[in-house]
Amino acid sequence: MRRHIVAAAVALALSLSGCGGDGGSSTLNLSITDAPVDEATTVWVQFTGVELKPANGPSETITFDTPRGYDLLTLQNGNAATLLDDTTVPAGEYEWLRLMPDTEPGSSYVIDDTGRHNLVIPSGAQTGLKLVGGFNMPAGGRGDFTIDFVLSKSIIAPPGQLPDYRMKPVLRMIRNAETGSIAGQFLTPGAATICGGPAPSLYLYAGANVTPDDLYNPLQGPADTAPDVDPLMTTTAVMNSVYEYRFSYVQAGTYTLAVTCDEDDPAVDENTTTPLTFFVYPEPVVVTAGQTTTANF
């Protein structure tokens, strides 16, 4: 799996009750999103249910009658699909949420240019795809969230365990009202061939004046030799009349934006071989909730 994030597409409508909230009810909407991935034609993940854990009560599991599977590559470029739609839940604080993957061998898989490979989720029956950090559901109100699957850091191919892929989930849960977008074009002369053929890759880092680093995932090898400045998100520019790109569901704040034409393998620490060449956007990119920030190259 190369440098980019997988797009997730799931459409479910679930009803939750008896979760032990703080009193009253609230409406939960939950979507899943992500960006393109290189070299895979299918990333199929199958779920058996969803579990929520309120702060003041036991967790409740919603089990599907039959497992439901989805090709996560059916959403790209900022689109999102609904996971929970106007679902009534008890109001109050929640400690975590997890998606429960089907643990039957072969139920989740990746198809790339070498064929079909099982996607193994270690401890899937115990922890699933778990988001820890807490969130609040307001009484009489609503909470609209999006889960970002950061699969460029999550899907690995450990040495000696091929042809299977393994998932060490890296997930972000974002309140939609607190997010904005970044979009732009490559407008400088020669932008159509800026990379000599391949589309440019864009990397987004939290904070201003960050020195860009590659996608190296130390789960696949020795510790990273560079400071921990891994990209928060990556995407690939798309050619229309010029190259264009978009980052969606970005938490409001300040970011460093960079572009590279180099190939980035998450299994390789390029800092110890041939460091990637980055062009950094000349000023910090500020994201405002509910708005799209334009950053043209």
C-alpha angles and dihedrals in degrees: 000000000000134000104302142084126252122244115234124212121184129148115191136148114204135175119217128192141164096030095143101243127172096268136298125031138278137193119245125200117181128182135177127220145162144148137264125299126209125237098005120103095184134022106183119189121179124203133198098191151314130265130201126193117203117203093238103040148029122292121261125216123210107203120198118230088236129008114272121215132194138188102233093203093071092088123059143150099036100319119133134194128216119257099170117018120199091329116176113229133164112274120246143067122331125199100202148342127212137189111219113224122209105255096200109120111260095013090114120039149156125229115202135157091289096052139261120338130184116250106218120199108198114222088005092149092052106038106007114185097330129189112199122184106082135251137205129235109201119225110253090003139083140251120211114192138171125206114216113206105211092197095160083075096031108053115069138168105214116209112264094018100082140152086044123077121216128211121220095177120229107183136171124201112202130186103233095219089062097053137086137173140251119212137164151139138244101247103162119108111280093018091136089067098028091132097036092250111333118089115257118258119224125208125196121203128189113247136020127292096013117167103232120242133187129261095259110157111208088202085079099050146337122345116288112268093211128071115276099270099131115166116263091212138000134193141170123243116244123220117234113140085322132005112284133183141183137195113198134188092030115165111244109264145081123308144179115232122201138171132207137181093201126106111251119202113193089209092060128067098219090191088075094046120024112341116226117256111234132189108208121211105251097241138027114277113230118205120203121197113259094011139095117233115210117219113172124186 
